[in-house]
Amino acid sequence: MQNDPVQKMSARHIAESAFDAVYLTASLSLAIGLFAAEKALWGAAVLTLFVGDCLHLVPRVRRFATGKPCAAERLGKAAASVTMTLFYVLLWWRAALLSSVDAVSATAVITLAAVRVALCFVPRSFSKDEPSFLPLLRNVPFVALGAVAATQLGILFPPRAAALAAAIAIALSFVFYLPVVALSKRDPKVGALMIPKSCTYLVLAALGFAI
């Protein structure tokens, strides 16, 4: 039994792995449900998020289980960063179609998304020896993109209540996410904030049925 990799997992790793399994199952189910409800663009956003999270979380869970580094985890983190960016672009696009497409807003979204994706592929990104300024620099355009998407959602009519809830969910996702970016290398326990952050994404996905 001592050679069983599961026995090497800490209680925190087991809990995180269980949550990841539930989260991925729920996000895929919501994406399928959105497509079935003819909410194709919102469904595409959630499916994009699901694919990126799979590429990131599956190697992470494998590392927890085996206790060995997984080479795919670094690539998975980069992929998840790109898909999170596309997730907000698609949410903004859906909101813009329901209200109005502003040329300034569209230019800002395209520019911020392009800069964010480019920064995801800077050498040494997501590696163990990544310079401390890179995660912060990479997330400046990401936060701005989220702010644009939240603003676009917040002005929707109708139903205003669902749109405002989506905007608040976006804001909360960054409240949970930014401390992880800034502090997780010094204190890995801060990474637990990714759990409520993931929950805000599930809320955003579910709100797609009402918008």
BELPE-V946858 format. One record per residue. RES is the residue in one small letter. SS is DSSP state (2 for helix, 1 for strand, 0 for the rest). PSI is psi in whole degrees, 0 to 359 (NA if undefined). NEAR is the number of other C-alpha atoms within 12 Angstrom. Layout:
res=RES ss=SS psi=PSI near=NEAR
res=RES ss=SS psi=PSI near=NEAR
This chain:
res=m ss=0 psi=335 near=7
res=q ss=0 psi=337 near=8
res=n ss=0 psi=355 near=11
res=d ss=0 psi=119 near=11
res=p ss=2 psi=332 near=18
res=v ss=2 psi=328 near=20
res=q ss=2 psi=338 near=16
res=k ss=2 psi=347 near=19
res=m ss=0 psi=134 near=23
res=s ss=0 psi=165 near=18
res=a ss=2 psi=324 near=14
res=r ss=2 psi=318 near=19
res=h ss=2 psi=322 near=26
res=i ss=2 psi=316 near=22
res=a ss=2 psi=317 near=18
res=e ss=2 psi=319 near=29
res=s ss=2 psi=319 near=27
res=a ss=2 psi=317 near=20
res=f ss=2 psi=317 near=24
res=d ss=2 psi=319 near=31
res=a ss=2 psi=316 near=23
res=v ss=2 psi=317 near=21
res=y ss=2 psi=313 near=32
res=l ss=2 psi=319 near=31
res=t ss=2 psi=316 near=21
res=a ss=2 psi=317 near=25
res=s ss=2 psi=321 near=37
res=l ss=2 psi=318 near=30
res=s ss=2 psi=318 near=21
res=l ss=2 psi=320 near=34
res=a ss=2 psi=314 near=35
res=i ss=2 psi=318 near=28
res=g ss=2 psi=322 near=24
res=l ss=2 psi=318 near=28
res=f ss=2 psi=319 near=22
res=a ss=2 psi=329 near=16
res=a ss=0 psi=10 near=18
res=e ss=0 psi=34 near=17
res=k ss=0 psi=62 near=26
res=a ss=2 psi=318 near=26
res=l ss=2 psi=318 near=33
res=w ss=2 psi=320 near=39
res=g ss=2 psi=321 near=35
res=a ss=2 psi=322 near=33
res=a ss=2 psi=314 near=38
res=v ss=2 psi=321 near=46
res=l ss=2 psi=321 near=35
res=t ss=2 psi=315 near=35
res=l ss=2 psi=317 near=40
res=f ss=2 psi=315 near=40
res=v ss=2 psi=313 near=29
res=g ss=2 psi=319 near=31
res=d ss=2 psi=324 near=37
res=c ss=2 psi=314 near=31
res=l ss=2 psi=334 near=30
res=h ss=2 psi=313 near=32
res=l ss=2 psi=325 near=36
res=v ss=2 psi=312 near=32
res=p ss=2 psi=327 near=27
res=r ss=2 psi=314 near=30
res=v ss=2 psi=322 near=34
res=r ss=2 psi=319 near=27
res=r ss=2 psi=319 near=26
res=f ss=2 psi=316 near=28
res=a ss=2 psi=324 near=28
res=t ss=2 psi=339 near=20
res=g ss=0 psi=10 near=20
res=k ss=0 psi=143 near=17
res=p ss=0 psi=144 near=17
res=c ss=0 psi=117 near=23
res=a ss=2 psi=331 near=19
res=a ss=2 psi=346 near=24
res=e ss=2 psi=321 near=28
res=r ss=2 psi=314 near=29
res=l ss=2 psi=324 near=27
res=g ss=2 psi=321 near=29
res=k ss=2 psi=318 near=30
res=a ss=2 psi=317 near=32
res=a ss=2 psi=317 near=30
res=a ss=2 psi=324 near=29
res=s ss=2 psi=322 near=36
res=v ss=2 psi=315 near=35
res=t ss=2 psi=327 near=32
res=m ss=2 psi=322 near=39
res=t ss=2 psi=313 near=41
res=l ss=2 psi=326 near=36
res=f ss=2 psi=312 near=37
res=y ss=2 psi=327 near=47
res=v ss=2 psi=316 near=43
res=l ss=2 psi=322 near=37
res=l ss=2 psi=317 near=45
res=w ss=2 psi=316 near=42
res=w ss=2 psi=315 near=31
res=r ss=2 psi=316 near=29
res=a ss=2 psi=320 near=38
res=a ss=2 psi=323 near=30
res=l ss=2 psi=330 near=20
res=l ss=2 psi=340 near=23
res=s ss=0 psi=269 near=22
res=s ss=0 psi=147 near=19
res=v ss=0 psi=110 near=20
res=d ss=0 psi=130 near=18
res=a ss=2 psi=321 near=11
res=v ss=2 psi=316 near=13
res=s ss=2 psi=317 near=25
res=a ss=2 psi=317 near=24
res=t ss=2 psi=319 near=16
res=a ss=2 psi=316 near=25
res=v ss=2 psi=313 near=37
res=i ss=2 psi=316 near=27
res=t ss=2 psi=313 near=21
res=l ss=2 psi=318 near=31
res=a ss=2 psi=318 near=36
res=a ss=2 psi=318 near=22
res=v ss=2 psi=316 near=25
res=r ss=2 psi=313 near=36
res=v ss=2 psi=318 near=30
res=a ss=2 psi=320 near=24
res=l ss=2 psi=338 near=28
res=c ss=2 psi=342 near=35
res=f ss=0 psi=17 near=24
res=v ss=0 psi=139 near=19
res=p ss=0 psi=139 near=16
res=r ss=0 psi=1 near=19
res=s ss=0 psi=137 near=28
res=f ss=0 psi=9 near=32
res=s ss=0 psi=169 near=25
res=k ss=0 psi=329 near=15
res=d ss=0 psi=25 near=14
res=e ss=0 psi=131 near=20
res=p ss=0 psi=141 near=17
res=s ss=2 psi=335 near=20
res=f ss=2 psi=339 near=17
res=l ss=2 psi=312 near=24
res=p ss=2 psi=321 near=36
res=l ss=2 psi=316 near=25
res=l ss=2 psi=318 near=25
res=r ss=2 psi=331 near=35
res=n ss=2 psi=354 near=32
res=v ss=2 psi=307 near=25
res=p ss=2 psi=333 near=29
res=f ss=2 psi=316 near=42
res=v ss=2 psi=318 near=32
res=a ss=2 psi=320 near=29
res=l ss=2 psi=316 near=40
res=g ss=2 psi=322 near=40
res=a ss=2 psi=319 near=31
res=v ss=2 psi=316 near=36
res=a ss=2 psi=318 near=43
res=a ss=2 psi=319 near=37
res=t ss=2 psi=316 near=29
res=q ss=2 psi=318 near=37
res=l ss=2 psi=323 near=43
res=g ss=2 psi=346 near=32
res=i ss=0 psi=9 near=25
res=l ss=0 psi=144 near=28
res=f ss=0 psi=138 near=20
res=p ss=0 psi=177 near=16
res=p ss=0 psi=120 near=21
res=r ss=2 psi=322 near=21
res=a ss=2 psi=315 near=18
res=a ss=2 psi=321 near=26
res=a ss=2 psi=318 near=35
res=l ss=2 psi=322 near=27
res=a ss=2 psi=321 near=29
res=a ss=2 psi=318 near=40
res=a ss=2 psi=319 near=35
res=i ss=2 psi=321 near=27
res=a ss=2 psi=320 near=33
res=i ss=2 psi=314 near=43
res=a ss=2 psi=316 near=29
res=l ss=2 psi=324 near=28
res=s ss=2 psi=323 near=33
res=f ss=2 psi=329 near=33
res=v ss=2 psi=320 near=22
res=f ss=2 psi=329 near=27
res=y ss=2 psi=318 near=32
res=l ss=2 psi=321 near=26
res=p ss=2 psi=328 near=26
res=v ss=2 psi=316 near=27
res=v ss=2 psi=317 near=31
res=a ss=2 psi=329 near=26
res=l ss=2 psi=349 near=20
res=s ss=0 psi=330 near=20
res=k ss=0 psi=327 near=20
res=r ss=0 psi=326 near=13
res=d ss=0 psi=95 near=14
res=p ss=2 psi=336 near=17
res=k ss=2 psi=335 near=17
res=v ss=2 psi=335 near=21
res=g ss=2 psi=342 near=25
res=a ss=2 psi=342 near=26
res=l ss=2 psi=346 near=27
res=m ss=2 psi=340 near=30
res=i ss=2 psi=306 near=27
res=p ss=2 psi=329 near=26
res=k ss=2 psi=315 near=27
res=s ss=2 psi=325 near=37
res=c ss=2 psi=324 near=28
res=t ss=2 psi=328 near=29
res=y ss=2 psi=322 near=43
res=l ss=2 psi=321 near=34
res=v ss=2 psi=316 near=29
res=l ss=2 psi=318 near=41
res=a ss=2 psi=315 near=45
res=a ss=2 psi=326 near=32
res=l ss=2 psi=341 near=33
res=g ss=0 psi=333 near=36
res=f ss=0 psi=335 near=28
res=a ss=0 psi=348 near=24
res=i ss=0 psi=NA near=35
